Amino acid sequence: RRPDPGRRGARWYRTFTAALVRIGAAATAGGARIAGDIDDIAVMFDKRLSHARMLAAGVPVPPAFGTADAPVHDYASLREAMTDAEERRVFVKPAHGSSASGVVALQTAPGGRIRAITSAATTPDGLRNSLRVRTYLTEPEVASLIDALAPDGLHVERWVPKASIGGRTFDLRVVVIGGEPAHAVVRTSSHPMTNLHLGGARGDLEEVRRALGDDGWHEAMDVCARAAACFPGSPMVGVDLLVLSRMQSFAVCEVNAFGDLLPRLTGFPGGPAEGVDTYTAQIRAVLAGSGAHA
């Protein structure tokens, strides 16, 4: 069976990281400098590694399930891990995916009831990524879905309750440049995935800031800065920040090596990126770090 070109799995990850090494070697030989750190990028493209790095640094992250000795490797081991942890709601994520591709928001309930919400579509040719979020309600469907995703590696986290604005749950994509949070977009949704290409919508950042208050906003940005600091060789890190229910705590669910595509969005007022987009802010930060002038 031919692989789905839109699906990022273990083979894609091996090819990608090997390419990074070749690019780094070529840059060194040619006297060039790569803005991003190759090792950091490789870790950020493995959800298991990035989660473990942030956890070790004390960054708040959702609890993960499975260990190196007892990984979640199929549907049966997933249900066993959930039972051991007394969890009924988890997010199941392909280890190397992006854009919510293959992510499954899984809920179980007494009496054998089950619900899996995902953008993954089961087709006669196997799994395909879809722009339509769908729901699977039978255990055979869900088991088949998880078992199809599992060979490329899974990262499983507790499904923590997110806060709501205007009746829709939300999270924040925060771009940290040169160690300082510089840009943010609110992503709202009526289903568990807030990605804008899956039906999510941009929310009002000022409304979120007012709801958090000054202290809450500063704490949120501090969490993002601490997450980015786990990748010290990277001048830019995109941080997906969960604002938990009651807006009193936070957790980082993802970090992105290339999560800086925020069209028509300029930096925070009063900050170093005020009035400029993410790419301009990064160029300024790189030039400043090299001693050059924009």
Secondary structure, 3 states (H helix, E strand, C coil): CCCCCCCCCHHHHHHHHHHHHHHHHHHHHCCCCCCCCHHHHHHHCCHHHHHHHHHHCCCCCCCEECCCCCCCCCHHHHHHHHHHHCCCEEEEEECCCCCCCCCEEEEEEHHHEEEEEEEEEEECCEEEEEEEEEEECCHHHHHHHHHHHHHHCEEEEECCCECEECCEEEEEEEEEECCEEEEEEEEEECCCCCCHHHCCEECCHHHHHHHHHHHHHHHHHHHHHHHHHCCCCCCEEEEEEEEEHHHCCEEEEEEECCCCCCCCCCECCCCCCECCCHHHHHHHHHHHHHCCCC
